[in-house]
Amino acid sequence: MQDLQAEITGIEKQLEDALKNENSRDFSKEINSLKLKWRNSSLEERSCLYNGIEQLKDERNRSFSLVQTTRDDLKLKRQMLHFKRIAMKQQSIIAHKAAITSENINDQLYVIQKHGHGIAKVEDC
């Protein structure tokens, strides 16, 4: 349980770093500035600008996918931790009920009654 909590803390830190990295750069402004240069450039410059634009798009996509996979991992780990906590709570409740019922079984009298028509107590048999 503590290992899972430590993993969650580590993933939260990774998510925070990934979001800082994503927010530190404005990819759309960089791409648009390269597109503006595209209009007034020669053929050789356009090929360099095209490669630069594609590289920025790849970086943007990698950054986005890193954030999404980190969020998915964090969601999964938190869900697993929640299920483990619920399971532990249910186990303690079940164990407590089992202890109570085993005590109650010894205290109960096994009596079956059906309007007195041929059914008697178990102790009388």
C-alpha positions in Angstrom: 0.0 0.0 0.0 2.8 2.4 0.9 4.7 1.3 -2.3 1.6 2.3 -4.4 1.4 5.6 -2.6 5.1 6.3 -3.3 4.5 5.4 -7.0 1.6 7.9 -7.1 3.8 10.6 -5.6 6.5 10.0 -8.2 3.9 10.0 -11.0 2.5 13.3 -9.7 6.0 14.8 -9.8 6.4 13.6 -13.4 3.1 15.1 -14.4 4.0 18.4 -12.8 7.3 18.5 -14.6 5.7 17.5 -17.9 3.1 20.3 -17.5 5.7 22.8 -16.7 7.7 21.8 -19.8 4.5 22.0 -22.0 3.5 25.3 -20.6 6.9 26.9 -20.8 6.9 26.8 -24.6 4.2 28.2 -26.8 4.4 25.9 -29.8 1.6 27.6 -31.7 3.4 31.0 -31.7 6.6 29.4 -32.8 4.9 27.5 -35.6 3.0 30.6 -36.7 6.2 32.7 -36.8 7.9 30.1 -39.0 4.8 30.1 -41.3 5.0 33.9 -41.6 8.6 33.5 -42.7 7.5 30.9 -45.2 5.6 33.5 -47.3 8.6 35.6 -48.2 11.3 32.9 -48.5 13.0 31.2 -51.3 12.8 27.5 -52.2 15.8 26.4 -50.1 14.6 28.4 -47.1 11.2 26.9 -47.4 12.6 23.4 -47.1 14.4 24.4 -43.9 11.3 26.1 -42.6 9.2 23.1 -43.4 11.6 20.8 -41.5 11.6 23.3 -38.6 7.8 23.4 -38.5 7.5 19.6 -38.6 10.1 19.3 -35.8 8.1 21.7 -33.7 4.9 19.8 -34.4 6.6 16.6 -33.3 7.9 18.2 -30.1 4.4 19.5 -29.4 2.9 16.0 -30.0 5.5 14.3 -27.8 4.9 16.8 -25.0 1.1 16.3 -25.2 1.3 12.5 -25.4 3.7 12.5 -22.4 1.2 14.5 -20.3 -1.7 12.3 -21.4 0.1 9.0 -20.6 1.3 10.3 -17.3 -2.3 11.4 -16.4 -3.6 7.9 -17.4 -0.9 6.2 -15.3 -1.8 8.5 -12.4 -5.5 7.7 -12.8 -4.8 4.0 -12.9 -2.6 4.0 -9.8 -5.1 6.1 -7.8 -7.8 3.7 -8.8 -5.8 0.7 -7.7 -5.1 2.4 -4.4 -8.8 3.2 -3.9 -9.7 -0.4 -4.6 -7.1 -1.7 -2.2 -8.4 0.6 0.5 -12.0 -0.5 -0.1 -10.9 -4.2 -0.1 -9.1 -3.8 3.2 -12.1 -2.1 4.7 -14.4 -4.8 3.5 -12.1 -7.5 4.7 -12.2 -6.1 8.2 -16.0 -5.8 8.1 -16.3 -9.4 6.9 -14.0 -10.7 9.6 -15.9 -8.8 12.2 -19.2 -10.1 11.0 -17.8 -13.6 10.9 -16.6 -13.4 14.5 -20.0 -12.1 15.6 -22.0 -14.7 13.8 -19.8 -17.5 15.2 -20.5 -16.3 18.7 -24.2 -15.9 17.9 -24.5 -19.5 16.5 -23.4 -21.0 19.8 -25.9 -18.9 21.7 -28.9 -19.6 19.5 -31.5 -22.3 20.1 -32.4 -24.2 17.0 -36.1 -24.0 17.2 -38.4 -24.7 14.2 -42.1 -24.0 14.6 -44.9 -24.4 12.2 -48.1 -24.0 14.0 -47.5 -27.2 16.1 -48.0 -29.7 13.2 -45.5 -32.4 13.8 -42.4 -30.1 14.0 -40.4 -30.2 17.3 -37.3 -28.7 18.7 -34.0 -30.2 17.6 -33.0 -30.7 21.2 -36.0 -32.9 21.9 -35.0 -35.4 19.2 
